[in-house]
Amino acid sequence: MDYKFKKMARTGYVAKGLVYAITGVLTFLAAFNLGGQKSGKLQVIEFLEKQPCGNAILFLIAIGFLCYSCWRFVQAIKDPEGEGKDAQAKLERTGFFASGFVYLLLATYTVLQVFGKDQAAGSTPQKPSFLAGEAGVYIFAIIGLGLIIASFYQYRKVFTGAFMDNFKEKSVKETKRRRTIENTGKLGLAARGTILAILAYFFIHAAIVSNTTDIKGTADAFSFLQEFSYGSWLMGLVAAGLVCYSIYVFMMVRYRKFYD
């Protein structure tokens, strides 16, 4: 595989891991009233913007998002790692494309936060008008079904251990390292699968009741968890799982296997 693709992918994984780490830490703190806030990717971007040198940090994050987006598009279109053309491979490559599109939007949003601050200040983002009609119902239903599939794949990786296939054989022979990858991978993918399942419920329910103007995200999923008995503990557990996922992603930066 071309070296530039590997470098692009690793840069993208760094940005992704960092955002998941901040999401998990901020939400974990909020769960136990230690500060922080219930967060998703957009909230993390806003949090970083307020930090010293916030614009510089956001610019680097935007580059990372763009690299990750390009890597996902390369995986979907060029299939550099030989996923194949059977039904399962096509579904997985479709997921890569969707992920690439999402991170492209995040990169665009992040850049706008850096360069469009004056225009964005004090304004409330407008929901796309076409989502209010019948088309919105179908779009929400499709997104909901896609999220169900994505959630299923996260849990499937947990139970089959297939996520370990992403790592070089040499890198997982060392016991302590292998345990770290296995444990953080399982906990992280389970937490991610839980968030995706809740988001799927939001979108499917919105499509059923034809309420497609209220788009919910990860922070709303955490609020949903908090409404249950012992909800703060449940929210904290899933948030800790996302921190584990970030560690797993950082391990991929160092030890991921790329097919040549």
C-alpha positions, 0 to 999 in steps of 0.5 A: 500500500502507498505510504501516503495512504498509511500516513493519511490513515494514521493522521485521521486515527489520531484525530478520531481517537482524541475526539473520542477521548475528550467526549468520554472524559467530559461526559464521565465528569458530567455524570458524577457532577465533577464538571464537564458536560454531556458531549458528542463531536460537535460539543468537543469542537466547541470545547476545544475552540474555547481552549488556549490556541483553540483555533490552532487546535481546531485547524489540526483537528480539521486536517485529521478529520479530512485525512480520516474522511479521505482514508474511508473514501479510499477504503470504499472506492479503491479497496486497498485492503482487499475486502472483496466484492461479496455482499458483506464486503459491499455492505462494509465498504458502503459503511466506509463511504458513509463514515467518510462523508460524516467526517468530511462534514465534521472537517467542514464544520470545524473549519467554519468554526475557525474561519466563520466565527463572526458569522456563526456567533450567536446564531442557531443552526437552521435545520434543512427545510426538506427534512420537514416533509415526507422526504425527511421521513424516508431519510430518517428511516434510512439513517436509522436502519443504517445505524442499527446495522452499524451498531450490530457490527460493533457488537459483532466485533466484540463477540467474535474478536474480529477487531484484532484482525486489524493488528499486525500479528507481531504486535499482538504477541506481547501479552500486556499489549494484546490484553490492552488492545483486547480489553479496550477494544471490547469495552470501546466497541460495546460503548460505541454500539450502545450509542449507535443503537440509541441514535438508531432509536431516535431516528426510527422513532422520529420517522414513525411520528414524522418529527424529522426537524429535531436531529439528535446526537451523541450528547442526546444519547447520553441524556437518554441513558441518564433518565434510567434508574442509576442513569448517572452510573450508566452514562458514566460507564458508557463514557468510560467505554468511549475513553477505552475506544479512544485508547483502542484507536490510538493503538491502531495508530501505532500497530494497525496492519495495512495490506501491501 
